[in-house]
Amino acid sequence: MSDLWATEYTVAVRAHRGIDKAIKRWQPTLDELSSQLKAHRFILKPIVSLDEISKNAGQAKYDFILINPSSYVEIEELFGAKALATLNNKRANTAQSQFGSVVFTHVRNMDLISLNDLKNKTLMVVSEPAFGGWRVAWLEMLEQGFDPHSMLKSLQFTKSRTQAEVVQAVLDGKVDAGVVRTDQLERLEAIDELDMRYLRIINNKNIKDFPFFLSTKLYPEWAFAALKHVSNDDVHKVAEVLLAISKESKAAQSGKYIGWISPRDYSSVKKLMQRLEVGPYAN
């Protein structure tokens, strides 16, 4: 990476809504990095599978990552990644640097109110390593005395690894309940792909200044991180550009965020993973 005019940095991005949507959302942010850091070119690599992101990080197949909190903690623990910034999302015209999980059912399932009501029911989640789409809800269940792996009738993962598949499965009655990250239901309703009158939130919580359906605790948003082979000088420059992105910029508007903030403390995510014995903490 000595060529001052054409240093290419690959940025792996978790494409949790599919490749095309990831490109549309995140390419302008990488364009901003390339524009501000003219000696470098930032290449977007959208990846659907979280496991693939972690595996390839260990082989240094990319230089930066933009991923969910538990995947960041895993790559930090295993491969020495360093968070440069935390996403400050724009949701319902508010700035949100935290999120959680929503557990929901169809309104016709009158007997599903609490998490313990899921006993002997079917539940669909995004994937095993999905954070808002599973792990956050999993810990909440355990803390309320409900072990989903032994007490559910079945735990199902999506084929597409997308949250939209979970919502549709609940609406179609294929499963009794589902888990998605917070703000996903409101977002689908805003684009007329969901009528919330057909859904009920399980274990509904109200937290001040958090305007979305919520069934769990809140955790820090996605991290933009550098792998350890990237020079400290470039790490610093990339962080500076990210933190300077304004909410009026094309990058922020396409990315649907307010901006980036200094990295939040991800220790709560680490504790969650240790409690669940997942990722680098698996027995």
N, C-alpha and C positions, 0 to 999 in steps of 0.2 A: 504493500500500500504506500509506495514511495512516490508515485506519480502525482505531482501537485495539481494536475489539471483533470485527472480522471479517476480519483479514488472512488470506487463504488462501494457503498455500504448497503447490505441487504437488511430489510426490516421485516421480520415475520410478524404477521398480524393474525389474530384469531378471528376467523370468518364465521362467527356463530349464526349469521343469517344468510350464509352462502357467499360464494366467491364474488359474484357481480356486485352485491350490495357492499361488500367490504372494500372493493376497489373504488366505488362511487363515494363511499364515506371517507376513506383514509388517504386516497391519492393526493388530494389537495394539501394535506398536512405534510406529506413527504415532499411535494413540490415546493412548499414553503421552506423546508430545510435545505433543499437543493438550491433554491434561489438565494437564501441568506448565506449559505456556506458554499461559495462558488467553486472551491477546490474539490468539492465532493458531489457525488450524485447518489441519491437515496432511492433504492429499488424496492418496491412493495412486493412482498410475497404472502398473499393470503392463504391461510391453511385452515381447513375445517377441523381437523383432528388435534385435540390438545396433546394427546400422547405423541403424535408426530412432531409437534413443536418441541416438546421436551427432549425427545430422542435426538433430533437434529441439532438442538442447541449443544448437546454434549459433543457433537462432531464439528462444532464451529461452522455450520453451514450458513449461518447468518450472523449479523453483527449486533443488531438491536432487536428487541421484541416489544410488542404491544399486546398485552394479554391480561387475562383475569387474575385476580389476586393469588389464588392457590397455585396456579401455574407459575406465576412469578416467584412465589416463595420456594417452590420446588426447584426451579432453575437457579435461584440464588443459592440454595442449600447445596445443590449437587455440582454446579458449574461456576459459581462465583459471580452471577449477574448482579448488577447494581442499578437500583431504581433511580431514574433521573427526574421523573415528574409523575404526578398522579392526575388522572383525568378529572376535570371539573365539568360534569355533564350539564347540558341545558335540558331540563325536563319540566314541562308545564310552566315555562317562563321562570323557572327557579334554577339556581345553581346547586348541583348535587354531587358531592365527592364521596358519597357513601351509597351502598345499595344492599339489598337482602334478597330473600326468596318470598314468593307467594305460593301458598298451597290452596287449591281451589277445586270445586266440584260443580256439577250441573245442579241447578236449583231444584230439579225433581228429586234429587237425593236428599230427602228431608232428614235423614238420620245422621248426616255428616255435618257436624258443627265443630267438634274439637279434634285434635290430632289423634287422640285415643279412639275416636270413632272410626278410624281407618282400619281397625283390626278386622282381618279376614276380607279386606277390600283390595281392589286392584289399583295400582298407582303407576303413572308414567312420568318419567323424568328425562331430561335431555340426554345425559350420558353419565357414566361413573365419575369422570373427572370434572364435570361441569360444576362451577362454583355456585352462582346464583340459581342455576338450573338443577341443582341437586344437593351439593354438600352442605350448604348453609341450612337447608330444611332438614337434612339428615341429623345434624347436630341438635337442632331445635327439638326434633322428635325424641332423641335420646335423653335430652335434659328434662323432658316431660314424662319419661318413663315408658316411651313407646319405641321398641326396637323394630324398625321397618323390615330388617332382613329375616326376622323370625315371626313377626306378628301380621305382616301383610299376607293376603292370599297370593299376590304376585307383584314383583317390582319389575317394570318394563322400561327399556331404554328405546329411544327413537332410532329409526333406521337412518333418517336424514341428519341427525345430530342438530336439529333446529327446534326452537321453542314453538314455532307455529304448529309443528306436528303434534306437540303435547296438547295445545289448546284445541285443535281440531278433534283429537281423539276423545277428549272430555265432552265436547259438544255432540259428537256422534255416538256417545255412549259406549265406546270401545273399552274405556276404563272408567273407574269410579271417580278418580281424582288425578290431578296433575300438579307439577311444580315448574314454575318459570321464575326468572329474575324479576325483581320489582320494576315497575313502569312498562313492562311488556304488554300487559292486558290493556292499559290505558292507551298505549301506542297503537295497538291493533284496532281499538274502538275508534280512535281519531281518524283512521284511514278507512273506516266503514268495513273492516274485515271481522268485526266482533260486536255483538250486542251484549253488554254486560248484564242485562236483565236476565240472561240465561245462566249466569254463573253466581256462585256463592263463595266467599272467601272463608277458609278454615283457619281458626286460630287468629282472627283479625286483631291487629295491633294498631294503636294510634300513637305516633311520635311527633312531637312539635316540630314544625318546619319541614316535615317530610310528607309530601302531599299524595302519596301513592298507596295502593293496597299493599299490606305487609303482614307476614306471618311469623317473622323471625327478628333476630337482632340485625343491626346494620354493620357493614364492613367496608373498608376503604375501596374505592373504585379501581379501575384498571391501572396498571403501571406501564410506563414507557421506560424500558431498561436497556442497559448496554451489557454485552457479554465481556468477560474479563480481558479478552485480547485487544479490545479497542483502546487506543491511547487515551491517557487521562486528559490530554489537551482537547481531543475531539469530543470526549464525553462532556467536558465542561462547555464546549461550544454548542453542542446539540441541546444541552439543558437550557442554556441561555436563550436559544431561539424558541424552544417550546414555551418557556415561561413568559416570553414576550408576545406570543400570539394573542391578538385582541379578539373579542367576541364578534366584532364587525367583519373580520377577515373571511376570505373564501374558505380557508382551512377550517375555521371554527363553524361556519355556517354549514358546510358540507358534512363536517364531523358531528354536527348537532351538539356542540359543546360551548361552554362559556370561555374556556381556556384551560390552562394547565397550572397546577399549583406545586409547590415543593413537595417531595414525596411524603405521603402520610406514613404513620407507623403501621407496619404490616404484622406486628407481633400477635394481634388477635387472630389473624389468618393462620399464622404458624401454630398457635395453640389449638385452633380448630382441627388442623390437619393431624396434630399429635394425638388429639382426643379420638379422632376417627381412624387413626393409624393408616393414613393414606400417603401416597407419594413417597418421599424419602423416609417417612416415618412408619412405613408398613413393616410388619414383623416378618 
